[in-house]
Amino acid sequence: MLFNSFSFLLFLAVAMLVGRVGLSWRLRKLVLLLMSYAFYAAWNPPFVALLWLSTVVDWYFARWMAASSRAGVRRWCLAGSLVVNLGLLGFFKYSTFLLGNVQALAGLTGFALAMPAMSIILPVGISFYTFQTLSYTLDVYRGDAKPWHSFLDYALYVTFFPQLVAGPIVRATDFLPQCVEEKRAGGQQIGWAMVLVVIGLFNKVFVADALMSSIVEHVYAPGVKWGLVTAWGGTLAFAVQIFCDFAGYSTCAIGLALMLGFDLPDNFRFPYAALGFSDFWRRWHLTLSTWLRDYLYISLGGNRKGSLLTYRNLLFTMLLGGLWHGASWNFVIWGGLHGLYLVIERGLKQLVPDHAFWRLGMVRLGLMLLTFIGV
């Protein structure tokens, strides 16, 4: 169900009406949960079972690890959560990619390896809700959060329809406290929410889908060779397209949640104005970059164990971040490039002394342009 469809407009009207008919807060949350399942089922009903499985598994693993004082039990509960969630993600998103690479590797060594033909449908949003549920169990394991008292609240957190399909990736510690007291958006709040939705739809539907996609498809059409100016024009058009597509969707999601009284985190903060690549990742897909920082980079040791290990941690984090975006070597290379950029930038900051020259307006503008070209 697309945000810019008539069917979603009717769906949203019902969701907002639920908040105005005098239902109790608990019953309203239940209706929102059921509508979120209906929203997901509109794509492919059987895959709602995956949402249920992920929700139930992490709910109980978090409770079991919090109830036990034995480190071994807590580690086994965390391992169970990781195996189930990453196992589902790996099977549906990466199994075909892995089998294809095994077959290609066997061919390089002279073996003709026959692999079974697989036709696996990728569940919409599985990368997003997997990271959401994992953040809950990881926070409980670390002691940064306690198991939530209401399964209804937790299930709504996992399946909340504005951000279910493409984010932002919301933390349980940010969303669940909003479920305690009744949420009812006022007129001014709904007005601002509608502004966000209109901005998001303009970016997504007009700029990305209509204006830029036609240029990109024309320039990147297979079998066509272009000159330097046209090739760069297509690449710059794709930079605009991918930003307006993703940021537009995130803006819509934030606005739709606000209409229902919920606050979702920002996901983009003018990323193409970034001054350096670490600044870029503080602006681009914030909810993913902070997730990778808090649960992967810091867990690997972050920058606490010397420069070489810091560089390793940066590269590994960005390689996995690239693979998270898609099952393709192109995404791995993309993540590796960003990891390399971050390593080079960090090394240069240690070698080049701070000076007023670097704060000159034209110098900063040049560095911003260099960052954008690198991206």
NUDOMI-949365 format. One line per 4 residues: their letters; for each residue x negated, y, z negated of C-alpha. Coordinates in Angstrom, 2 decimals, always signed. Layout:
<nodes>
a) X:Y:Z ~ ...;
</nodes>
This chain:
<nodes>
mlfn) +0.00:+0.00:+0.00 ~ -1.76:+3.15:+1.24 ~ -1.60:+6.43:-0.65 ~ -0.53:+8.22:+2.54;
sfsf) +2.36:+5.84:+3.30 ~ +6.08:+6.49:+2.84 ~ +6.40:+3.27:+0.83 ~ +3.83:+4.54:-1.69;
llfl) +5.69:+7.85:-1.97 ~ +8.78:+5.92:-3.05 ~ +6.66:+3.75:-5.35 ~ +5.16:+6.85:-7.02;
avam) +8.59:+8.44:-7.42 ~ +9.79:+5.37:-9.33 ~ +6.64:+5.38:-11.50 ~ +7.18:+9.03:-12.42;
lvgr) +10.90:+8.49:-13.01 ~ +10.04:+5.79:-15.56 ~ +8.40:+8.49:-17.68 ~ +11.53:+10.64:-17.65;
vgls) +14.36:+8.24:-18.53 ~ +13.82:+7.99:-22.28 ~ +12.12:+4.58:-22.49 ~ +9.87:+3.83:-25.44;
wrlr) +6.15:+4.26:-24.90 ~ +5.55:+0.51:-25.14 ~ +8.26:-0.23:-22.57 ~ +6.91:+2.46:-20.25;
klvl) +3.45:+0.89:-20.41 ~ +4.99:-2.51:-19.63 ~ +6.78:-1.08:-16.59 ~ +3.55:+0.59:-15.42;
llms) +1.75:-2.73:-15.79 ~ +4.38:-4.59:-13.77 ~ +4.34:-1.88:-11.11 ~ +0.55:-2.14:-10.94;
yafy) +0.86:-5.85:-10.28 ~ +3.48:-5.11:-7.61 ~ +1.14:-2.52:-6.05 ~ -1.63:-5.13:-5.79;
aawn) +0.75:-7.87:-4.65 ~ +1.86:-5.67:-1.74 ~ -1.48:-6.55:-0.16 ~ -1.63:-10.30:-0.91;
ppfv) +0.54:-11.70:-3.74 ~ -1.51:-14.85:-4.60 ~ -4.55:-12.75:-5.48 ~ -2.71:-11.27:-8.45;
allw) -3.71:-14.54:-10.15 ~ -7.35:-13.38:-10.02 ~ -6.39:-10.24:-11.90 ~ -4.62:-12.34:-14.53;
lstv) -7.60:-14.69:-14.86 ~ -10.13:-11.88:-15.25 ~ -7.88:-10.09:-17.74 ~ -7.19:-13.11:-19.95;
vdwy) -10.76:-14.46:-19.88 ~ -12.40:-11.21:-20.96 ~ -9.69:-10.46:-23.53 ~ -10.34:-13.71:-25.39;
farw) -14.11:-13.79:-24.95 ~ -14.34:-10.29:-26.45 ~ -12.20:-11.32:-29.43 ~ -14.20:-14.49:-30.02;
maas) -17.57:-12.75:-29.92 ~ -16.35:-10.02:-32.30 ~ -14.96:-12.61:-34.72 ~ -18.26:-14.47:-34.97;
srag) -21.34:-13.38:-36.88 ~ -23.51:-16.02:-35.19 ~ -25.71:-14.64:-32.43 ~ -25.54:-17.89:-30.48;
vrrw) -21.74:-17.84:-30.33 ~ -21.75:-14.21:-29.24 ~ -24.25:-14.94:-26.47 ~ -22.20:-17.92:-25.25;
clag) -19.06:-15.76:-25.12 ~ -20.90:-13.10:-23.16 ~ -22.31:-15.75:-20.84 ~ -18.80:-17.11:-20.30;
slvv) -17.52:-13.67:-19.32 ~ -20.44:-13.13:-16.94 ~ -20.10:-16.57:-15.34 ~ -16.36:-16.25:-14.72;
nlgl) -16.40:-12.68:-13.45 ~ -19.61:-12.77:-11.44 ~ -18.76:-16.29:-10.26 ~ -15.46:-15.10:-8.78;
lgff) -17.13:-12.04:-7.29 ~ -19.97:-14.13:-5.88 ~ -17.66:-16.75:-4.33 ~ -15.26:-14.37:-2.65;
kyst) -17.74:-11.68:-1.62 ~ -21.11:-13.34:-1.12 ~ -20.70:-17.07:-0.41 ~ -20.44:-16.65:+3.38;
fllg) -23.43:-14.29:+3.33 ~ -25.52:-16.72:+1.26 ~ -24.63:-19.75:+3.38 ~ -25.48:-17.85:+6.54;
nvqa) -28.89:-16.91:+5.15 ~ -29.60:-20.48:+4.04 ~ -28.77:-21.69:+7.54 ~ -30.98:-19.02:+9.13;
lagl) -33.85:-19.85:+6.76 ~ -33.54:-23.54:+7.57 ~ -33.64:-22.68:+11.28 ~ -36.91:-20.78:+10.81;
tgfa) -38.48:-23.88:+9.27 ~ -37.34:-26.08:+12.16 ~ -34.30:-27.72:+10.54 ~ -30.89:-27.52:+12.14;
lamp) -28.69:-27.21:+9.09 ~ -24.97:-27.63:+9.73 ~ -22.95:-25.51:+7.33 ~ -19.21:-25.85:+6.75;
amsi) -17.08:-23.20:+8.41 ~ -15.65:-20.91:+5.72 ~ -12.87:-18.38:+6.05 ~ -12.76:-16.59:+2.71;
ilpv) -10.50:-13.58:+2.23 ~ -12.14:-10.85:+0.15 ~ -9.71:-9.70:-2.57 ~ -9.18:-5.95:-2.43;
gisf) -10.83:-4.10:-5.31 ~ -12.56:-7.15:-6.82 ~ -15.89:-5.30:-7.11 ~ -14.21:-2.50:-9.05;
ytfq) -12.05:-4.41:-11.51 ~ -14.84:-6.94:-12.13 ~ -17.13:-4.15:-13.32 ~ -14.31:-2.69:-15.43;
tlsy) -13.61:-5.91:-17.32 ~ -17.33:-6.61:-17.72 ~ -17.89:-3.18:-19.27 ~ -15.35:-4.11:-21.95;
tldv) -17.03:-7.38:-22.96 ~ -20.50:-5.82:-22.75 ~ -19.45:-2.95:-25.02 ~ -17.98:-5.39:-27.54;
yrgd) -21.10:-7.56:-27.40 ~ -23.36:-4.56:-28.03 ~ -21.18:-3.31:-30.86 ~ -20.32:-0.11:-28.99;
akpw) -16.61:-0.99:-29.11 ~ -14.27:-3.23:-31.06 ~ -11.75:-5.59:-29.43 ~ -8.60:-3.66:-28.63;
hsfl) -5.52:-4.48:-30.66 ~ -2.99:-4.51:-27.80 ~ -3.15:-6.97:-24.92 ~ -0.60:-4.84:-23.06;
dyal) -2.91:-1.83:-23.20 ~ -5.86:-3.90:-22.06 ~ -3.96:-5.47:-19.15 ~ -2.85:-1.99:-18.05;
yvtf) -6.47:-0.81:-18.25 ~ -7.57:-3.58:-15.87 ~ -4.73:-3.12:-13.36 ~ -3.78:+0.60:-13.52;
fpql) -2.72:+1.14:-9.91 ~ -4.14:+4.62:-9.09 ~ -7.73:+3.37:-9.39 ~ -7.31:-0.40:-9.00;
vagp) -8.39:-0.73:-5.37 ~ -11.33:+1.67:-5.01 ~ -12.10:+3.25:-8.35 ~ -13.21:+5.30:-10.14;
ivra) -14.67:+2.53:-12.33 ~ -13.13:+3.36:-15.70 ~ -14.61:+2.33:-19.07 ~ -12.35:+0.72:-21.64;
tdfl) -13.64:+3.19:-24.24 ~ -12.30:+6.04:-22.07 ~ -8.94:+4.55:-21.04 ~ -7.69:+2.47:-23.96;
pqcv) -7.57:+5.33:-26.53 ~ -5.21:+7.12:-24.11 ~ -2.75:+4.25:-24.53 ~ -2.21:+4.87:-28.24;
eekr) +0.01:+7.95:-28.07 ~ +2.74:+8.58:-25.54 ~ +1.64:+10.24:-22.30 ~ +4.05:+12.52:-20.49;
aggq) +2.72:+14.97:-17.90 ~ +4.08:+18.51:-18.13 ~ +4.97:+20.76:-15.23 ~ +1.58:+22.51:-15.09;
qigw) -0.25:+19.17:-15.28 ~ +1.85:+17.73:-12.45 ~ +1.17:+20.88:-10.43 ~ -2.60:+20.49:-10.77;
amvl) -2.26:+16.76:-10.05 ~ -0.43:+17.49:-6.81 ~ -3.19:+19.90:-5.78 ~ -5.75:+17.13:-6.30;
vvig) -3.67:+14.66:-4.30 ~ -3.26:+17.12:-1.41 ~ -7.02:+17.85:-1.38 ~ -7.78:+14.14:-1.50;
lfnk) -5.36:+13.29:+1.30 ~ -6.71:+16.13:+3.45 ~ -10.26:+14.81:+3.05 ~ -9.27:+11.17:+3.57;
vfva) -6.60:+11.38:+6.28 ~ -7.57:+14.44:+8.32 ~ -11.33:+14.92:+7.93 ~ -12.49:+11.30:+7.53;
dalm) -9.91:+9.20:+9.38 ~ -8.89:+11.58:+12.17 ~ -11.66:+14.09:+12.80 ~ -14.96:+12.40:+11.95;
ssiv) -14.12:+8.78:+12.72 ~ -13.46:+9.57:+16.39 ~ -16.91:+11.15:+16.70 ~ -18.62:+8.28:+14.86;
ehvy) -16.87:+5.56:+16.85 ~ -17.77:+7.31:+20.11 ~ -21.46:+7.77:+19.26 ~ -21.89:+4.35:+17.63;
apgv) -20.02:+2.42:+20.33 ~ -21.95:-0.76:+21.21 ~ -24.07:-0.71:+24.35 ~ -24.21:+3.09:+24.61;
kwgl) -27.49:+5.01:+24.33 ~ -27.56:+8.67:+23.39 ~ -30.17:+11.40:+23.19 ~ -31.63:+12.84:+20.01;
vtaw) -29.06:+15.61:+19.45 ~ -26.02:+13.38:+20.02 ~ -27.43:+10.58:+17.86 ~ -28.05:+12.97:+14.97;
ggtl) -24.63:+14.52:+15.51 ~ -23.01:+11.10:+15.11 ~ -25.08:+10.37:+12.02 ~ -24.15:+13.68:+10.39;
afav) -20.51:+13.07:+11.28 ~ -20.74:+9.69:+9.54 ~ -22.24:+11.39:+6.46 ~ -19.18:+13.65:+6.33;
qifc) -16.81:+10.76:+7.08 ~ -18.06:+8.44:+4.33 ~ -18.05:+11.22:+1.74 ~ -14.58:+12.52:+2.59;
dfag) -13.19:+8.99:+2.77 ~ -14.49:+7.88:-0.63 ~ -14.29:+11.19:-2.47 ~ -10.85:+11.81:-1.00;
ystc) -9.57:+8.49:-2.33 ~ -11.11:+9.13:-5.75 ~ -9.54:+12.61:-5.89 ~ -6.15:+11.10:-5.03;
aigl) -6.58:+8.47:-7.76 ~ -7.46:+11.11:-10.37 ~ -4.48:+13.22:-9.33 ~ -2.04:+10.30:-9.35;
alml) -3.20:+9.22:-12.81 ~ -2.79:+12.80:-14.02 ~ +0.83:+12.76:-12.81 ~ +1.39:+9.84:-15.17;
gfdl) -0.42:+11.57:-18.05 ~ -3.76:+9.73:-17.85 ~ -7.23:+11.22:-17.38 ~ -9.69:+9.43:-15.10;
pdnf) -13.38:+10.39:-14.86 ~ -14.85:+12.45:-12.03 ~ -16.53:+10.37:-9.35 ~ -18.15:+12.99:-7.07;
rfpy) -19.74:+16.35:-7.85 ~ -20.95:+17.92:-4.58 ~ -23.51:+15.15:-3.90 ~ -24.81:+16.65:-0.65;
aalg) -25.97:+19.68:-2.66 ~ -28.27:+17.43:-4.72 ~ -31.79:+18.59:-5.45 ~ -33.64:+15.28:-5.41;
fsdf) -32.45:+11.69:-5.46 ~ -31.99:+11.33:-9.21 ~ -29.76:+14.42:-8.98 ~ -27.92:+12.78:-6.06;
wrrw) -27.01:+9.78:-8.21 ~ -25.76:+12.14:-10.91 ~ -23.31:+13.44:-8.30 ~ -22.45:+10.50:-5.99;
hltl) -20.11:+7.69:-7.17 ~ -20.77:+8.67:-10.77 ~ -18.80:+5.86:-12.32 ~ -20.90:+3.26:-10.48;
stwl) -24.26:+4.96:-11.06 ~ -23.60:+5.36:-14.78 ~ -22.39:+1.73:-14.97 ~ -25.63:+0.51:-13.33;
rdyl) -27.68:+2.77:-15.60 ~ -25.99:+1.73:-18.85 ~ -25.51:-2.00:-18.26 ~ -28.33:-2.95:-15.90;
yisl) -31.18:-0.41:-15.84 ~ -31.27:+0.14:-19.61 ~ -30.82:-3.59:-20.27 ~ -33.90:-4.27:-18.14;
ggnr) -35.89:-1.88:-20.31 ~ -35.20:+1.43:-18.55 ~ -38.21:+3.73:-18.78 ~ -39.35:+2.49:-22.19;
kgsl) -42.11:+0.09:-21.12 ~ -44.47:+2.10:-18.93 ~ -44.44:+3.41:-15.38 ~ -44.82:+0.12:-13.49;
ltyr) -41.93:-1.58:-15.26 ~ -39.85:+1.58:-14.89 ~ -40.44:+1.48:-11.12 ~ -39.53:-2.20:-11.07;
nllf) -36.33:-1.53:-13.00 ~ -35.35:+1.30:-10.65 ~ -35.92:-0.81:-7.54 ~ -34.10:-3.85:-8.92;
tmll) -31.15:-1.77:-10.09 ~ -30.76:-0.03:-6.74 ~ -31.18:-3.27:-4.77 ~ -28.33:-4.82:-6.74;
gglw) -26.37:-1.59:-6.41 ~ -26.77:-1.83:-2.65 ~ -25.64:-5.45:-2.63 ~ -22.60:-4.50:-4.75;
hgas) -21.41:-2.34:-1.86 ~ -21.29:-5.22:+0.60 ~ -22.58:-8.67:+1.57 ~ -25.08:-7.56:+4.20;
wnfv) -28.81:-7.00:+4.45 ~ -28.02:-3.46:+5.61 ~ -26.63:-2.71:+2.15 ~ -29.65:-4.32:+0.48;
iwgg) -31.98:-2.18:+2.60 ~ -29.89:+0.90:+1.80 ~ -30.18:+0.18:-1.93 ~ -33.90:-0.51:-1.54;
lhgl) -34.43:+2.82:+0.20 ~ -32.71:+4.68:-2.61 ~ -34.77:+2.75:-5.14 ~ -37.92:+3.70:-3.24;
ylvi) -36.83:+7.34:-3.11 ~ -36.32:+7.35:-6.88 ~ -39.72:+5.74:-7.49 ~ -41.51:+8.27:-5.25;
ergl) -39.65:+11.17:-6.83 ~ -40.49:+9.99:-10.34 ~ -44.14:+9.54:-9.41 ~ -44.36:+12.99:-7.83;
kqlv) -42.82:+14.63:-10.90 ~ -45.59:+13.10:-13.01 ~ -48.34:+14.22:-10.59 ~ -47.15:+17.68:-9.52;
pdha) -47.17:+20.28:-12.32 ~ -44.12:+22.40:-13.00 ~ -44.43:+25.86:-11.46 ~ -42.23:+28.88:-10.74;
fwrl) -42.76:+28.17:-7.02 ~ -40.43:+25.17:-7.21 ~ -37.63:+27.38:-8.54 ~ -37.70:+29.82:-5.61;
gmvr) -34.41:+29.91:-3.72 ~ -35.82:+28.97:-0.29 ~ -37.93:+26.19:-1.77 ~ -34.91:+24.71:-3.55;
lglm) -32.89:+24.97:-0.35 ~ -35.63:+23.12:+1.52 ~ -35.74:+20.38:-1.10 ~ -31.95:+20.05:-0.95;
lltf) -32.14:+19.65:+2.84 ~ -34.91:+17.07:+2.48 ~ -32.77:+15.14:-0.01 ~ -29.78:+15.21:+2.33;
igv) -31.86:+13.98:+5.29 ~ -33.24:+11.17:+3.15 ~ -29.73:+10.17:+2.11;
</nodes>
